[in-house]
């Protein structure tokens, strides 16, 4: 006589438990079983690869957590095609939830929501995004913030951004030593707008990062060998950037990394005929130097492609990069000496 009520009670309990779990926010569900009480490492310093094409938006790198090995791993920053016109990327972020660190997944939406006040750089300086904007169905890139080649992408603008300099590169919100930021009413409203999670290319990118032992914090000690990529999953691309020491600038390794020489200011000796002659000499030298620049860049690009076809090992690629860097620096020194010699000749 008591079997049927017992079964009903059991079913009711299961339904209630299921509803409770489904009602929990995503970060809380992820933490059932294991509590992460140590925050992620500091954000590494790295250079942004050049934007691969129109419509790609920058998604900054971050530390994810692998529960199978109980270790953080770095998900490299990368350029991703926006899933819809007008959509922007709100980065994911770690936050202290009272007894453990919880990860809030990033998403695509019409506005930038709260991302913990974390300064991810490249336009994501803690609040909003100043690296570009949508206008008339096209994304316009702020060259003052993003690495964009204006030869391939013409919808650009230049707007200087003033932001606070972050010294400690803290990668989480709240807790001991975390960023003390809270979402504004506007950011909370944005979080409730229609949005979508990471696209398939981003998910595959994350999975590839998780499978790479070199990206684990216990292995790279906070300085991943692959900190950013030009496209999702392009870990072996020559544009992939490693983490570097803070304040250390990487010297140009290829001729294509250099900007073409700017045209010198017009001579002004007071002698119009002489000034015209000097200007012609300067233009001729500039044309010769730019041709040499283009020739060396094409030669080095060909060698890169040959290395890729041969599937060369890291040692061979490093030797090639060192040779390219020496070639590039020698060309720049030679061009500087030529300019100085011409100026001395004209001045004499």
FENCOR-V91415 format. One record per pair of residues at least 4 apart in sequence whose C-alpha atoms are under 7 Angstrom apart, sorted by sequence separation. I is the first residue (numbers start at 1). GAP is how many residues later the second one is. If there is no record, write none. Layout:
# FENCOR-V91415
[[I | GAP] [I | GAP]]
This chain:
# FENCOR-V91415
[[2 | 4] [3 | 4] [4 | 4] [5 | 4] [6 | 4] [7 | 4] [8 | 4] [9 | 4] [10 | 4] [11 | 4] [12 | 4] [13 | 4] [14 | 4] [15 | 4] [16 | 4] [17 | 4] [18 | 4] [19 | 4] [20 | 4] [24 | 4] [25 | 4] [26 | 4] [27 | 4] [28 | 4] [31 | 4] [66 | 4] [67 | 4] [96 | 4] [97 | 4] [120 | 4] [121 | 4] [124 | 4] [134 | 4] [135 | 4] [142 | 4] [143 | 4] [149 | 4] [150 | 4] [174 | 4] [183 | 4] [184 | 4] [185 | 4] [186 | 4] [187 | 4] [188 | 4] [189 | 4] [198 | 4] [199 | 4] [200 | 4] [201 | 4] [202 | 4] [203 | 4] [204 | 4] [205 | 4] [206 | 4] [207 | 4] [208 | 4] [216 | 4] [217 | 4] [220 | 4] [230 | 4] [236 | 4] [244 | 4] [271 | 4] [272 | 4] [273 | 4] [274 | 4] [275 | 4] [276 | 4] [277 | 4] [278 | 4] [279 | 4] [280 | 4] [281 | 4] [282 | 4] [283 | 4] [284 | 4] [285 | 4] [286 | 4] [287 | 4] [288 | 4] [289 | 4] [290 | 4] [291 | 4] [292 | 4] [293 | 4] [294 | 4] [295 | 4] [296 | 4] [297 | 4] [298 | 4] [299 | 4] [300 | 4] [301 | 4] [302 | 4] [303 | 4] [304 | 4] [305 | 4] [306 | 4] [307 | 4] [308 | 4] [312 | 4] [313 | 4] [314 | 4] [315 | 4] [316 | 4] [317 | 4] [318 | 4] [319 | 4] [320 | 4] [321 | 4] [322 | 4] [323 | 4] [324 | 4] [325 | 4] [326 | 4] [327 | 4] [328 | 4] [329 | 4] [330 | 4] [331 | 4] [332 | 4] [333 | 4] [334 | 4] [335 | 4] [336 | 4] [337 | 4] [338 | 4] [339 | 4] [340 | 4] [341 | 4] [342 | 4] [343 | 4] [344 | 4] [24 | 5] [51 | 5] [66 | 5] [82 | 5] [96 | 5] [97 | 5] [119 | 5] [120 | 5] [124 | 5] [134 | 5] [135 | 5] [141 | 5] [143 | 5] [173 | 5] [174 | 5] [183 | 5] [198 | 5] [214 | 5] [215 | 5] [217 | 5] [229 | 5] [235 | 5] [252 | 5] [307 | 5] [312 | 5] [65 | 6] [66 | 6] [95 | 6] [96 | 6] [119 | 6] [123 | 6] [124 | 6] [133 | 6] [134 | 6] [172 | 6] [173 | 6] [174 | 6] [209 | 6] [214 | 6] [229 | 6] [252 | 6] [269 | 6] [65 | 7] [94 | 7] [95 | 7] [118 | 7] [119 | 7] [123 | 7] [132 | 7] [133 | 7] [172 | 7] [173 | 7] [268 | 7] [64 | 8] [65 | 8] [94 | 8] [95 | 8] [118 | 8] [123 | 8] [132 | 8] [133 | 8] [170 | 8] [173 | 8] [267 | 8] [63 | 9] [64 | 9] [94 | 9] [117 | 9] [122 | 9] [132 | 9] [170 | 9] [215 | 9] [226 | 9] [230 | 9] [63 | 10] [64 | 10] [93 | 10] [94 | 10] [117 | 10] [131 | 10] [132 | 10] [214 | 10] [229 | 10] [230 | 10] [63 | 11] [64 | 11] [93 | 11] [131 | 11] [214 | 11] [229 | 11] [267 | 11] [62 | 12] [63 | 12] [92 | 12] [93 | 12] [228 | 12] [229 | 12] [267 | 12] [62 | 13] [92 | 13] [143 | 13] [228 | 13] [266 | 13] [61 | 14] [62 | 14] [92 | 14] [131 | 14] [141 | 14] [142 | 14] [143 | 14] [144 | 14] [226 | 14] [227 | 14] [228 | 14] [61 | 15] [91 | 15] [131 | 15] [140 | 15] [141 | 15] [142 | 15] [143 | 15] [144 | 15] [226 | 15] [227 | 15] [61 | 16] [90 | 16] [91 | 16] [112 | 16] [140 | 16] [141 | 16] [142 | 16] [144 | 16] [226 | 16] [227 | 16] [60 | 17] [90 | 17] [112 | 17] [140 | 17] [142 | 17] [225 | 17] [226 | 17] [59 | 18] [60 | 18] [89 | 18] [90 | 18] [224 | 18] [225 | 18] [59 | 19] [89 | 19] [224 | 19] [58 | 20] [59 | 20] [88 | 20] [89 | 20] [223 | 20] [58 | 21] [59 | 21] [87 | 21] [88 | 21] [57 | 22] [58 | 22] [87 | 22] [88 | 22] [90 | 22] [93 | 22] [123 | 22] [40 | 23] [56 | 23] [57 | 23] [87 | 23] [88 | 23] [89 | 23] [90 | 23] [92 | 23] [93 | 23] [122 | 23] [56 | 24] [57 | 24] [86 | 24] [88 | 24] [91 | 24] [122 | 24] [300 | 24] [56 | 25] [57 | 25] [90 | 25] [208 | 25] [55 | 26] [56 | 26] [55 | 27] [205 | 27] [51 | 28] [205 | 28] [59 | 30] [202 | 30] [260 | 30] [201 | 31] [40 | 32] [59 | 32] [255 | 38] [255 | 41] [256 | 41] [255 | 42] [254 | 43] [289 | 46] [86 | 48] [85 | 52] [118 | 53] [118 | 54] [116 | 57] [60 | 60] [118 | 61] [39 | 62] [117 | 62] [37 | 63] [36 | 64] [37 | 64] [117 | 64] [35 | 65] [36 | 65] [116 | 65] [253 | 68] [278 | 68] [114 | 69] [254 | 70] [253 | 71] [254 | 71] [253 | 72] [114 | 73] [252 | 73] [255 | 73] [28 | 74] [113 | 74] [254 | 74] [27 | 75] [253 | 75] [27 | 76] [27 | 77] [95 | 77] [96 | 77] [113 | 77] [94 | 78] [95 | 78] [96 | 78] [113 | 78] [93 | 79] [94 | 79] [95 | 79] [96 | 79] [111 | 79] [55 | 84] [109 | 85] [109 | 86] [108 | 87] [109 | 87] [107 | 88] [108 | 88] [107 | 89] [108 | 89] [107 | 90] [106 | 91] [107 | 91] [106 | 92] [51 | 96] [50 | 97] [51 | 97] [49 | 98] [50 | 98] [48 | 99] [50 | 99] [54 | 99] [53 | 100] [43 | 126] [42 | 127] [43 | 127] [42 | 128] [43 | 128] [42 | 129] [41 | 130] [40 | 131] [75 | 131] [40 | 132] [39 | 133] [75 | 134] [74 | 135] [73 | 137] [74 | 141] [73 | 142] [74 | 142] [73 | 143] [72 | 144] [73 | 144] [71 | 145] [72 | 145] [71 | 146] [71 | 147] [74 | 150] [76 | 150] [77 | 150] [78 | 150] [76 | 151] [77 | 151] [78 | 151] [79 | 151] [80 | 151] [76 | 152] [77 | 152] [78 | 152] [79 | 152] [80 | 152] [76 | 153] [78 | 153] [79 | 153] [78 | 154] [61 | 167] [44 | 178] [52 | 178] [44 | 179] [49 | 179] [51 | 179] [42 | 180] [48 | 180] [49 | 180] [50 | 180] [41 | 181] [46 | 181] [49 | 181] [49 | 190] [49 | 191] [49 | 192] [47 | 194] [46 | 195] [46 | 196] [46 | 197] [45 | 198] [46 | 198] [44 | 199] [45 | 199] [45 | 200] [45 | 201]]
